[in-house]
Amino acid sequence: MTTNPVLVQALRGGIVESQHRGAIAIVDASGTVHTAVGDIERPVFPRSAVKVLQALPLVESGAAERYGLVDEELALACASHGGEPRHAETAARMLAKAGVDVQALECGTHWPYHDGSIKALAAAGGAPSALHNNCSGKHSGFVCLGCLMAAERGSDARAFLRGYVTPEHPVMREVTASLESTTGFALAGTARGIDGCSIPTYAIPLRHLAHAFAKVATGQGLREGQARAARRLRQAVAAAPYMVAGSGRFDTRVMQALGERVFCKVGAEGMHCAAFPTLGLGAAIKMDDGNTARAVEVVMAAVTAALLPLEGADAALLHELADLPMRNWNGLEVGQLRWAGASVTSSLGSRP
């Protein structure tokens, strides 16, 4: 078994306090490996990092067009959002356009992740609903797809949608087929788990995940309808990056700055994937210890900075995100999170 290298270090008092190991795959649309760091063949659960792949059927099927979904709504279908008011309101609009309401969602309920939104909701005497779930946009997309499928079958939409999160449901079969065709990995023979929002999650090697994101970046290797859907989703996210994560969040900040040069999406347990359209590349990262905010985002920032020609404020932002100060509750700087893959960076910068 390959021992993955240290990619991120946490420093305190001038010494390394903790280290985070992980693996990185960068692949082009033909499937050629551009960069391999660590074990990129071990199947891992990509979790929410693959939401754009799961949203392709929403657009390719014609459901997005039928229900008039706009950029913010399509971006939310690819999101792990903070549950801020605009996020919840946008998910509600998606459902209303399809003729259903929050009762159709099967993602579960939790309080908003965004601190200000939790406090505002509680202060108003409110309670969270499934609209505040960080996956409500993705699930609203699934519901829109299901409503179209029900209409095509002459079925009642509410009845048809029941159990749409299960592997056997027609909606989830479409979503799974999209994941399999884009990654080129046979899902029937791999481990299957249940994601936090109750849909199936499949173990897929980083190499295949990176290849899928290279296809999303370029359209190459996708059937015509999928390629159009990928382009439409990338454009929507570039136009409305706030919807994909929210205030102060990594993916939103990076895509607000870089626009269509990058589509990046974090996932639970230290997963992150990205498409680089101008380079024709896809990237997939997994941290061994499952650390997301403290480790995998540092790696994605360093990889993005090394791959893309950046200047000025864009370069400064990525440098900041790859070399973060750690502060305590008094605001004192007590340590540093830093990218520890200097040899990887030089390798990335030297490749075409």
Secondary structure, 3 states (H helix, E strand, C coil): CCCCCEEEEEEECCEEEEEEEEEEEEEECCCCEEEEECCCCCEECCHHHHHHHHHHHHHHCCHHHHCCCCHHHHHHHCCCCCCCHHHHHHHHHHHHHCCCCHHHCCCCCCCCCCHHHHHHHHHCCCCCCHHHCCCHHHHHHHHHHHHHHHHHHCCCHHHHHCCCCCCCCHHHHHHHHHHHHHHCCCHHHCCEEECCCCCEEECEEHHHHHHHHHHHHHCCCCCHHHHHHHHHHHHHHHHCHHHHCCCCCHHHHHHHHHHHHCEEEEECCCEEEEEECCCCEEEEEEECCCCHHHHHHHHHHHHHHHHCCCCHHHHHHHHHHHEEEEECCCCCEEEEEEECCHHHHHHHHCCC
